[in-house]
Amino acid sequence: MSKPTRFLTAIAVTLVLGVMFAYQDIQKNEPTYQQHPAVVILTDFFGASLSGLIFYFGIGWFARRKERKLKQAGDDKFYDEVARELQDKPMVPGLWTKAFAEMGGDDAKARALYIKYRVAQLVATANQDQAIKKAHVSKAIKKQVMSAFRRYAYLTIGWILAFFSCFLLIGAIAMIYSHFYPSCPSDRDESIVGSAIISIIFACLFAFLGCLSFVKAGIKLKFTLL
């Protein structure tokens, strides 16, 4: 469990326990609460905060202990790898020379120091590879999130444009109908036809832009001429 998660969980534990303790004191309605309600409630939350701190540091201790065990297991793996190297491969010249020089030419001590140096080198290489892998994974996750966000944005824009296109088209049809079939001949307005044509043009434009948004979102559009 990461530190931010432990911190938020500790706060949640503090709030839940504090509310529970305060609710019990309110229900009991003892003389102490009647005289100093704010002090009693603050005391309840202070006790709950101790529980939150115990949770935070306790989980942290278990996490560090687990991390040390994993590190020890990883170091044992590298010691096994160095043991196989000493049997099948020659020593790394630079490390062996360094260990031999530091031990003053003592072959046994130089060999022990070489093993220590070689394990440290393998651990550093593994940590570097792991960091690079995490960076690639993080980059891939960010790319997926951005891709999903763009798709959602294009879909939203597409539906909005489709709505406006339908709205303008229905309005144009209503204006044309009211022009050719007016309820009263004196209500006929010649300017309605121009407004209807403009509405149809904008409806087609919005429909075209909506189709582009859907295509950008990854939706395959098929048009069939009957």
N, C-alpha and C positions, 0 to 999 in steps of 0.2 A: 504494500500500500504506500503510495507516494505521500510526501509531506503535506501538500495542499489537501489531499483527500483525508488524511488523518486529522488535519486542523479543522476542516469543515465538519467531519464526523464528531470531533470532540465538542465543537460548538453546539451541534445538534443534541448530543447527549446532555450537555449542560442545560440547554433550554428545556428539554423534555423533563429531566429530573427536577429542575427548578420549578417548572409549572406544576408538576405533581406534588412537590413538597408544599408549595404555596397554596394549592387547592386544598390539601389536607388541613393546613392551618386555618384557612378560611372556614372550612366546614366545622372544625372543632370550636372556633370562636372563643378561645381561651382568654383570660384576663390580660395576658401579655400581649396578645394580638390586638385586643380592644384598645389598650393604652398606646402601643407603638406598632401599628400595622406595617409601616414602611420598613422599620428595622427588622421585623420578623421576616418579611418577604425578601429583603436583601440578604439576610442570614441564610435563608433557604437557597437562594441562587449562589451564594458563596460556597455553601456545602456542595451544591451541584457542580460548581466550577472545579472543585477539587476532584470530583469523579471524572470530569472531562480531562483534567490534567493527567490523572492516573491512566486514563484510557490512551491519551496521546503518547505519553512517554512509554507506557507498557507496550503498545503496538510497535513503537519505534524500536524498543529493545529487542522484541521478537524479530522484527525485520532485519536489524543489524546482525543478530545471531544467525538468522537464516542466510544472510549475505556472506558472513564469515565461513559458514559451512560450505556454501557453494564455491567460495574462493579457494578454500582448502581442498575441496574435491577437484577443482580445476588445476590447482598447483600439483596435486598428485598425478593428474593426467600428464602434465608437462614433464614431471620427473620420470614417468614411465617412458615418455617419448625420448628424453635425453639418454635414458638407459639403453634403449634400442639403438640410438645413434652411436653410442660408444661401442656397441657390439658390431654394427654393420658399416658404419661410416667413419671417416677420419674426423678429428676434431676441427672446429673452426679455427684457422690459424691465428687470427687476430685476438680472439678471446683466450686461446691457450697461451699465447705469448704474454698477454697482460697478466693472466693468473700466475704464470710461472715467474714473471718478474716480481710481482707483488709478494710472492711467497719465498723469495730469495733462492730459487732453484730447488726447493723441496718438492719433489715430484708428487708425493701423496697429497700434501696440502694444496698444491697447485691444481691437482685433479679435482679436489673437493670444491675449490673456489671456482674452477671452470664450470662445474655442474651448476653452481649457484648463478653464475653469470649467464650461462646458456638458458636456464629456466627463466630468468628475468627477461632475457631477450625474446624468448618465445611468448611469454605473457604480454610483453609490450606489443609484439606483432599481432597477437590475437586481439588485444584491446583496440588496436588501430583498425584492424579489419572489421571488428564489431561496430566501431564508431562509424566507419564508412557505410556499412550495411544499414545501420540505423538511419543515417542521413539519407540514403537512397529510399528507404521505406517511408521516412517522413515526407520526403519530396513526392513520392508516389501518392501518399495519402492526401497531401495538400492538392495535388493535381486532380485526384478523383473528386475531392470536395468542391474545388473550383469548377470542374466539369459538371457536377451535379447542380451547382448553383446557376451556372450559365444555362443549363437545360431548363431548369425551373423558370428562370427569368425569360427565356425565349418563349416557353409555353405560356407564361402569364401574358406577355406582350401579344402573342398570337391570339389568345382568347379575347383580350380586350379589343384588338383590332377587328376580330371577327364580329364581336358584339356591335361595335360602331358601324361596321359595314352593313350588317343586317338592319340596324336601326335606321340608317340613312336610306337603304333600299326600300324598307317598308314605308318610310315617310315619303319617298319619291312616288311610290305606287299610289299612296293615299292622295297626294297632290294631283297626280294625273287623273285619277278617278274623279276627284272633286271638280276638275276642270271640264272633263268631257261629260260627266253625269252630275251636274250641279242640282242641288235641291230646289234652287230657284234660278231661272235663266239670268236674272239680273245679278246673281252672285258670281258669274263667270269672270275670272281675273286672268288676263293674258300673261302676267308676270309669273304665275304659278308654274307655267311650263318651263321657263328658264331656271327657276329654283329647283324644279324636279330634275332637270338635266344636270345641274351642278351637283345635286345630291347623288345622282347615279354615278357621276365621274368620281366623286370622293369615295363612294361605296366601293367602286372597282379598285381604286387606289388602296384603300384600307384592306380589301380582300387580298390584293396582291402582296402587300407588306405582311399581312397575317400568314399567308402561305410561306413566304420567305422565313418568317419566325419559326413556323412549325418545322420547316426543312432544317433550319439551324439547330433546332431542338432534337433532331434525329428522327423525326416522324416522316415516313415515306408516304407521299401523297400520290394517288393514282386517279387520273381523270379518264373517264371512258365516254367516248362520243357514241350516242345511240342513234 
